[in-house]
Amino acid sequence: MYLNQLGVVCALGTTTTEVWQNAVAGSQQGMQTSDLRLVDASPLIVGQVADEALPTLAEQAALFQTRNNRLAAAALANIRSDIERCKARFGADRIGVIVGTSTSGIAEGEQALKHYTQHHALPASFNYRMQEMTAPADFIAAYCDVSGPRYSISIACSSSARALMSARELLQSNLVDAVIVGGVDSLCRLTLNGFRALESTSSGLCQPFSKQRDGINIGEGAAFFVATREALEPQQPQVYLSGAGHASDAHHMTAPEPHGRGAQLAISAALKEAKLSPEAIDYINLHGTGTPLNDAMEAYALTELGLQHSLASSTKPMTGHTLGAAGALEAALCWLTLQAADGQLPRHCYAGDYDADIAPLSLVTAERGLSHRAKHCLSNSFAFGGNNVALVLSRNEAGANQS
């Protein structure tokens, strides 16, 4: 499955160029104290997108006017040309939509409930369908005027990574000829209060794999690809999904299995399908949330599989953990890595005091990069309930077929 054009918006920026430049520079400019009120009134740092960077959607139906859909629309603007090309080539009914999300329009539901407590009635602008998990897929289909199969996947933090796998299955089944696929999630009080109640949030900027790590920063963002069986621009170097694996360890509702058995199964399956040895992986985008248990599990799992020598980074200190959008956003950073010709990699941001009690990994610091252009990247997504997904993205030279 070819991943043709990329549209992305997150705390790192609103264009692929801006996101990539800030990712390799290790910029944390988008990480800021949330203005959303928490139950315990404590401040939290989040990865936030500036409101003025998002379209208003004033011309869309009222039920589509949510922040989640505004984020999606901002990302889709960057791939609109490929979408229109696919419509002309295949027909609107042969283009599907698959979205990973976990918040959908819950923020608008929160605002409606606040209005209700004050006025004893829901606001006229509120429609319950705004916060349904299928809402982003319905919006994208209407916004892009496509009529193929559409649905959302909501399995917490691996939602949009699984969406990429599902897009490939739709293409392989010949139900569609193209898929608008990715993920989107927006900040809301429910999410922030929920993770705060789990005692999983960081007191400052998160520091994955640091001895001082104490939790996550939540973020918002959107990342979407136009996926096809054949490359839309075969004369250009192409990025494709060469391997994918998913597994459930069913260990605990919120805590990872300590030895990462499910994670190892997913990564092994992805490598096997891609026909790659661990040594072939140039870069790993770590799940790397910054929680004590998750980072220890991931380091152990990668070491057991012989991947500890591949250069790796967690980009969540720059974007926040974008939950349902994280899998697609981090696959997007791998896509950008494969497109870069200079060996630069997304930076790993932390204080530099790696936790000596967990297995050592080869983190990307300011001095580290590749001596060659990356050809294979691994992206890990591990979620509540033991939902583990691993993706291998690879690069073909111009005119080459998928291998």
TABEL-V101527 format. One record per pair of residues at least 24 apart in sequence whose C-alpha atoms are under 7 Angstrom apart, sorted by the first residue. I is the first residue (numbers start at 0). J is the second residue. D is the distance in Angstrom with one decimal. If there is no record, write none. Layout:
BEGIN
i->{I	I}
j->{J	J}
d->{D	D}
END
This chain:
BEGIN
i->{0	0	0	0	0	0	1	1	1	1	1	1	1	1	2	2	2	2	2	2	3	3	3	3	3	4	4	4	4	5	5	5	5	6	6	6	6	6	6	6	7	7	7	7	8	8	8	8	8	8	9	9	9	9	9	10	10	10	10	10	11	11	19	22	22	23	23	23	23	24	25	25	25	25	26	27	27	30	35	36	37	37	38	43	44	44	44	45	45	45	45	46	46	46	46	46	47	47	48	61	62	62	62	63	63	65	65	66	67	67	67	67	67	68	70	70	71	71	74	74	74	75	81	82	85	89	91	91	91	91	92	92	92	93	93	93	93	94	94	94	94	94	94	94	95	95	95	95	95	95	95	95	96	96	96	96	96	96	96	96	97	97	97	97	97	97	97	97	97	98	98	98	98	98	98	98	98	98	98	99	99	99	99	99	99	99	99	99	99	99	100	100	100	100	100	100	100	100	100	100	100	101	101	101	101	101	102	102	103	103	103	103	103	103	104	104	105	105	106	147	153	155	155	155	155	156	156	156	156	156	156	157	157	157	157	157	157	157	157	158	158	159	159	159	159	159	160	160	160	160	161	164	170	176	176	177	177	177	178	178	178	179	179	179	179	180	180	180	180	181	181	181	181	182	182	182	182	182	182	183	183	183	183	183	184	184	184	184	184	184	184	185	185	186	186	199	204	205	205	206	206	206	206	207	207	207	207	207	207	208	208	208	208	209	209	209	209	209	210	210	210	212	212	212	213	213	213	214	214	215	215	215	215	216	216	217	217	217	218	218	218	218	219	220	220	221	221	222	222	222	233	233	234	234	235	236	236	236	236	237	237	237	237	238	238	238	238	238	239	239	239	240	240	240	241	241	241	241	242	242	242	242	242	242	243	243	243	243	243	243	244	244	244	244	244	245	245	245	246	246	246	247	247	247	248	249	249	250	251	251	252	252	253	253	254	255	255	255	257	258	258	258	259	259	259	261	262	262	263	265	265	265	266	269	269	269	277	277	279	280	280	280	280	281	281	281	281	281	281	282	282	282	282	282	283	283	283	283	283	283	283	284	284	284	284	284	284	284	285	285	285	285	285	286	286	286	286	287	288	288	295	298	298	298	298	299	302	307	307	307	308	308	309	310	310	310	311	311	311	312	312	312	312	312	313	314	314	316	326	329	330	333	336	337	337	337	339	340	341	341	342	342	342	342	342	342	343	343	344}
j->{167	226	227	228	239	240	226	227	228	229	230	238	239	240	224	225	226	227	238	239	224	225	226	230	231	78	81	224	225	77	78	223	224	74	75	77	78	222	223	224	74	221	222	223	70	73	74	220	221	222	48	219	220	221	318	46	47	48	317	318	317	318	335	345	346	343	344	345	346	346	317	346	347	348	317	316	317	317	188	188	188	192	192	202	203	204	216	216	217	218	319	217	218	219	318	319	218	219	219	124	126	128	129	129	138	104	107	185	103	104	183	184	185	135	220	221	183	221	221	222	223	223	225	225	177	176	144	145	146	147	145	146	147	147	175	176	177	145	146	147	175	176	177	178	146	147	148	149	175	177	178	179	136	140	148	149	150	178	179	180	136	149	150	151	162	166	179	180	181	135	136	150	151	152	159	162	180	181	182	151	152	153	158	159	162	181	182	183	323	324	132	151	152	153	158	159	182	183	184	323	324	153	155	184	322	323	184	185	130	131	132	134	135	184	129	130	130	187	187	175	323	322	323	382	383	322	323	325	380	381	382	323	326	380	381	382	386	387	388	323	326	323	324	325	326	327	326	327	380	388	388	243	228	227	228	225	226	227	225	226	227	223	224	225	226	223	224	225	226	222	223	224	327	221	222	223	323	324	327	220	221	222	323	324	219	220	221	321	322	323	324	219	220	218	219	290	316	289	316	289	316	348	349	287	288	289	294	313	349	289	294	353	354	349	351	352	353	354	352	353	354	289	290	291	289	290	291	289	290	288	289	290	320	319	320	319	320	321	318	319	320	321	321	321	324	324	328	327	328	331	397	398	397	398	397	394	395	396	397	394	395	396	397	334	392	393	394	395	392	393	394	391	392	393	273	391	392	393	269	270	272	273	390	391	268	269	272	389	390	391	268	269	388	389	390	387	388	389	386	387	388	385	386	387	385	384	385	385	384	385	383	384	383	384	383	292	293	385	296	296	299	300	296	297	300	387	300	387	300	387	388	389	389	389	390	391	305	306	375	309	375	376	377	309	310	373	374	375	376	309	310	311	376	377	309	310	311	312	376	377	378	311	312	313	329	377	378	379	311	312	313	378	379	313	379	380	381	313	315	320	357	357	358	359	360	358	358	359	360	361	360	361	361	361	362	363	361	362	363	345	346	347	362	363	347	345	347	348	380	378	378	376	373	373	374	394	372	372	371	372	368	369	370	371	372	373	368	369	368}
d->{5.9	6.4	5.8	5.1	5.5	5.5	5.5	5.3	6.0	6.4	5.8	6.1	4.2	6.5	5.9	6.0	4.7	6.9	5.7	5.3	6.5	5.6	6.1	6.7	6.6	5.8	6.9	5.7	5.9	6.9	6.1	5.9	4.8	4.4	5.6	4.8	5.5	5.6	5.2	6.5	4.6	5.6	4.3	6.5	7.0	6.7	5.5	5.5	5.4	6.5	5.8	6.3	4.3	6.5	6.4	5.2	5.2	5.2	7.0	5.0	6.6	6.1	6.7	4.9	6.1	6.6	5.6	4.4	5.2	6.6	7.0	5.0	7.0	6.3	6.3	7.0	4.8	6.7	6.2	7.0	6.7	6.0	6.7	7.0	6.4	6.6	6.0	5.3	5.1	5.3	6.0	6.3	4.0	6.1	5.2	4.6	6.0	5.9	7.0	6.6	5.6	6.7	5.5	6.5	6.1	5.9	6.6	6.6	5.9	6.0	6.6	5.9	5.2	6.2	6.4	5.9	6.2	5.6	6.1	6.1	6.6	6.7	6.9	6.9	6.9	6.6	7.0	4.5	5.6	6.8	6.1	4.5	4.5	5.2	4.6	5.5	6.7	6.0	6.6	4.9	5.6	6.1	4.8	5.4	7.0	4.4	4.8	5.5	6.3	6.4	4.5	6.2	6.1	6.6	6.4	4.5	6.5	5.5	4.8	5.9	6.4	5.7	5.2	5.6	5.9	6.6	6.5	4.9	6.8	6.9	5.8	6.6	4.6	6.1	6.3	6.1	5.8	5.3	5.1	5.7	4.8	5.9	4.5	3.9	5.8	6.2	4.3	6.5	5.4	6.2	6.9	6.9	6.5	5.4	6.2	6.8	5.8	5.5	5.6	4.1	6.0	5.4	5.9	6.4	6.8	4.9	5.7	6.5	5.4	6.6	5.7	6.7	6.6	6.3	5.1	3.9	5.0	6.8	4.9	6.9	6.9	6.2	5.5	5.6	6.1	4.4	4.9	6.3	6.6	6.4	4.6	6.4	5.6	5.0	5.8	5.4	6.7	6.7	6.3	5.0	6.8	5.9	5.7	6.9	5.0	5.2	4.2	5.6	6.9	6.5	6.6	6.8	6.5	6.2	6.9	6.7	5.5	4.7	5.8	5.1	6.6	6.7	5.9	4.9	6.4	5.4	5.4	6.5	6.9	5.5	4.2	6.2	5.2	5.6	5.7	6.5	6.3	4.2	5.6	5.8	4.2	6.7	6.5	4.6	5.4	5.8	6.6	6.3	6.8	5.9	5.5	4.6	6.5	6.6	5.6	6.7	6.6	5.7	5.6	5.4	6.7	6.9	4.8	5.4	5.9	3.7	6.7	6.9	6.9	6.3	5.8	5.8	6.0	6.7	6.9	5.5	4.5	5.1	5.9	5.6	4.0	5.6	6.4	6.7	6.5	5.8	6.7	5.0	4.3	5.6	5.4	6.3	7.0	5.0	6.0	4.8	4.6	6.1	6.0	4.0	4.9	4.5	4.9	6.2	6.5	6.0	6.7	5.7	5.2	6.8	6.0	5.3	4.9	5.5	4.7	6.8	5.6	4.5	4.4	5.5	5.1	6.5	6.8	6.6	6.7	5.6	4.5	6.3	5.7	5.5	6.4	6.1	4.7	6.4	4.9	5.7	5.6	6.0	4.4	6.2	4.9	4.4	5.9	4.9	6.6	4.0	6.8	5.6	4.5	6.1	4.8	4.5	5.7	5.3	6.7	5.4	4.4	6.4	6.3	5.3	6.7	4.9	4.9	6.0	4.9	5.9	5.0	6.3	5.9	6.9	5.7	4.4	4.7	6.0	7.0	6.9	6.2	6.4	5.3	5.5	6.4	6.4	5.3	6.5	5.3	6.3	6.7	5.5	5.7	6.3	5.7	5.5	5.2	6.1	6.1	6.2	6.1	5.5	6.8	6.3	5.2	5.7	6.8	5.9	6.6	5.7	6.7	5.6	5.8	5.8	5.0	5.5	4.9	6.4	6.8	6.4	4.5	6.6	5.7	4.7	5.8	5.8	5.4	5.8	6.6	6.2	4.8	6.4	6.5	5.7	4.8	6.3	5.5	6.3	5.2	5.3	6.6	5.1	6.7	7.0	5.5	6.7	5.4	6.9	6.7	5.7	6.8	6.9	4.9	6.3	6.6	5.6	6.2	5.0	5.7	6.0	5.9	4.9	5.7	6.7	6.2	4.7	5.5	5.7	5.7	7.0	6.4	6.2	5.8	6.7	6.1	6.1	6.8	5.4	6.1	6.2	6.9	5.3	7.0	6.1	5.8	4.4	5.9	5.3	4.9	6.5	5.3	6.4	5.9}
END
